[in-house]
Every structure is written in C-alpha cells, then in structure tokens.
C-alpha cells in the first residue's frame, strides 16, 4: 500500500504540470519569471523541506504527549465516513488558519513569521511557496493535529486531504484569469488572494480556502473593486541582509 508521502509526491507533480499549463494559457498578469527565479527556487526547496519537517515534529509531539482521554473524546468522529472526515478536516483547519493568518497581520511579533511570504511582488504558483520556518510550523500545528488527532485520517485519506490542500495552495497563488460563478461566494479565487498580497489591501481577504470567514468577520475586500494591476509586495525593497532572518521568521 502506498504511503502518505507517496500520495503527496504524485499529487504535487500532477498539480505542477496542471497549473503551469493554466498560467501559460490564461495569464492574469504579465510577469517576468526570471526576475525572482533564484529566490523562488531557494524558497521552494526550503518550503518543501520545512513543511515536511514541521509536520513530522508536530505529529511526533501529538503521538507522544496526547493523553488517551483526549484521543478517546474524538472516537465517535473516527467512525464517520472517510469523505466526510476529509471535508470537515479541511473546513476546520481553514477556520483556524484564518485566525492565525489574521493574527500574523495584526501582531508585530507574528508578522515577522509572515513578512517573507508578503515579499512576493510577482504572484504565480511557484512564488506561493515563499514561506518562513515559523510560518510553516504555525500552520502545521492545526493541519496535523486536526487530521490525525480529531479525524484520525488514514494514509490514503490524509493523502487526499493533502492533495486538496496543495491544490488550494497552487490555486490561490496562481497567475490565471478565471470566473468561478456563484462559487466565488464560498471559495477564494486567485484574484481574491491577489488582493490580499497587494500593498494597500493586505489586511483583508485572509481566507486560504473559503472566503466565508472574511465575509463573516468583516475582513472582506471585493476583488472587483481593486485595480487588476495593483502593486504587490511589502511596498519597499527587501534588504538582502534581512533575508536570512525573514527565512527563519523571527
């Protein structure tokens, strides 16, 4: 039987091919892929390694330190159908990450974990992997604990959940023009997340999968009201001497 890691690897390369084609066919903006290629490749390699390391760390802590009584409290959920548990895990994790993400923009301390991600000035699927170590660790806590402890996903189910999460990661950062119709009231779109990466509107549109949280909690900015060529990034050049600190997220 294939392991979770093998499912993740197949899903990753499949999504790389899909979104590379989509961006070539329906680009939202003209971008210079060579401009930040070196830093994007470095960030990409680090993000993959850090994400896996953080999940292993969090998973190990959960397995070693979770009281039996806590695990038993979720036993009823463990008996639910796999598809339902996967969907619920995605919704619950996204809700928690909405609040973590929002806190990263409201707290100077937590902003340091997230600033590297917002140094992106050209948004496309590859640049979305620009995340710091502490950013990856913070997000791995709910992603790992909810899927393993609360919903007890099997390797196959966790692999499917990971594939959906990776699809969302590619989708929100991709450089494509797309109209999803009424679904825009439920899920985020590339244009929606592009607003969040803009210099002027980065304290809105915190949702990473569903836009309903922003609509519910007053942090929604309509992407139709933001110019399509709105500048992205921090609004100032990144000092190269600060890059190591930003990569760590401190």
N, C-alpha and C positions, 0 to 999 in steps of 0.2 A: 504494500500500500504506500502511495506517495506521502511524503511528509508535508507539513505546513510550509516549510521553506521551499520545497519543490513547486508547490502550487503558486507560491508568491513569485518565484522566478519566472515561471511560464506566463503568469498574468502580467508581470512587469514588461517583458519584452513584447508581448502582444499589444499592450497599450502604447508603448513607444512607437511601434510601427503605425498604429491607427492614428494617433494624434500628429505625428509627423506628416502624414498624408493630408489630414484635415487642414492643418495650418498652411500647407502649400496650395491647397485648392481654394480655401475661403479665408484668407488672412483678414484680420480686423484692422491691423495697422502695418505700415511698412517698418520693418525692423532690420537692424544690422546684426546678424547672428555672430559675426566675427568680433564685434566690439568687446563683448564681455565673455568670450568663449573660455579663456583660461580660467577666470574666476568661477565661471559656471561649472566647468569640468571639475575643479577642485571642490566646489561646494557640493556637487552631485556625489562625488566619491565619499566625501565626509558624511553627507546626509544618509547615504545607504548604510555605511558602517555604524554611525551613531544611532540611527533608528533601530537597527538590529541589536546593538549593544544595550541600548536603553530598555528595550522590551525584555531582553534576557535578564537584565538587572531587576526590573520591576517584577517580572514573572517569578524570579528566584525568591525575592522577598515575600511575595504573596504566598508561594508554596511553603516557605519555611516558617512564616510567622502568623499566618491566618489561623485563628482559633477554630477548632472543629465546630463550635456552636455557630460561628458566623457562616461557615460554608453550609451547615445544615439548614440555616434560615432560608437559603435560596433553593433548597431541594425541590420544591414544587415547580419553580421555574425551569429547572433542569429537565423536567419531564415533558415540557411543551414541545411542539413540533419544531424541527430544526429551522425551517424557513422563518417562522415567527420569531424565534430567538435571535436569528441573524438581523432581521429588520429592527427589532426592539433594541438590540445592542447598538446598532448604527444610530438610531434616534437618541438614545440616552447618552451615548458618547458625544454626539454632536451638541447636545444641550449643555453638557458640562464644559466642552471645549469652547462654546460660545462665551461662557463666563470667564474662562481662563484667558481667552483672546481679548475680551473686553478689558479685563484687569491689566493685561500687558500694555494696553494703550492708555490706561488711567494712572498707573503707578510708575514712577521714575525707575524704581528698582527692577520691576518686571519688564519695563520697556527695554532694558539692556539685553534681556533674553530674546527680544523680538526685532530689535533695530536692524540686525543683519538681513533679515528677510525683507524689510522695507527699503533696503538699499537698492533693490531692483528698479532699474529705470526702463528696461525693455522686458515686458511680460510675455513669456511664452512657456510651453510645457517644461522645458529644460530648466529655466530660471526659477521655477517654483520650488526647487529643491534647496534653495539657498536658506538654510536654517542653522541656528547655533546648537551647541550641545545641550545647553539648559532648556532651550525651546523644545528640542526633541524629547528630553527627559520629562518635562512637564506634560506634554501631550501623550507620552507613552503610559503615564500613570492611569488615566481613565480608560484609554484604549485597551490596555492589557488587563486591568482589574475587572472591568465590566464584562469583557468577552470570556475570561477564564473563570473568575470567581462567581459573578452574578448569573451568567447564562451558560457556563460550562460548555463552550463550543468545542466540538471535536476538531481534529486537524483539518478535515475537509471543510467543515463549517467555518472554522477560523480562516482557512484559505480563501473561501468565498467572500467572507466579510472583509478580509484584507484586499481582495481584488476590487471590491466595490469602493472601499476607502481610497485605494490607489487611483481608481477611475475618477473619483471626485477630486483628488489632488491634481491630476492631469487636467480635468475639465475646467476647474476654477481658474487655473493659471494659463490656459491655452490661448493662443492668439487667433481666434476664429470669430467670424460673424455668424450668428445663429439666432433663430427665433424659435423658442420652445412653446409659444402659445400660452394657454392658461396655466401651464406648469410653472410659469415664472412667478406665480403667487405662492408656490410651495418650495421649489428648489432654487438654488443660486444659479447664475449663469456666468460665463466669462466676463460679460460687460458689467455685471453686478459686482464681481470681485475686483475688476479693474478699477472701479470707483474707490474701493477700499484701499487700493495701492496708490491712488492719486495723492499728490502732495497736500491738497486742500481738504480732502474728504476722508482721511484715514481714520477718523474717529466715528465711522459709521460702517454699516454692512459687515459686521463681524462674523456672520454665519459662514460656516465652511461646507455645509451640505444643504441646509434648509434655510430659507430666508424668513421663515415664520417667526423665528426668535427676534430678529431685528424689528419686524413689524409689531410684535407683541410688546417689546420693551423699549421702543422709542429710539432705535438707532438705525433706522432705515433711511437711505437716500436713493431716490429713484434714478436709475442709470440713464433714463431717457432725458433727464434734466441736466445731465453733465456732458459737456462737450466731448466728443469721441477722441479728441487729441489732447485731452487734459494731461499735463505733465505727471509722470510717476516718480516715485522715489522719496528720498528724505528732504529734498529741496535744497541740498547743499552737497558738495563733493565729499566723498569718504576719504578721510586721511588714511593713507596706506599704513601708517604706524599704528592705527587703531584696529586694523583688520584682525590680527590675532585675538585681541580681546573680544571683538564682536563675534568671531567664530566660536569662542567659548560661551559667550553670552553673559558676561559679567561687567 
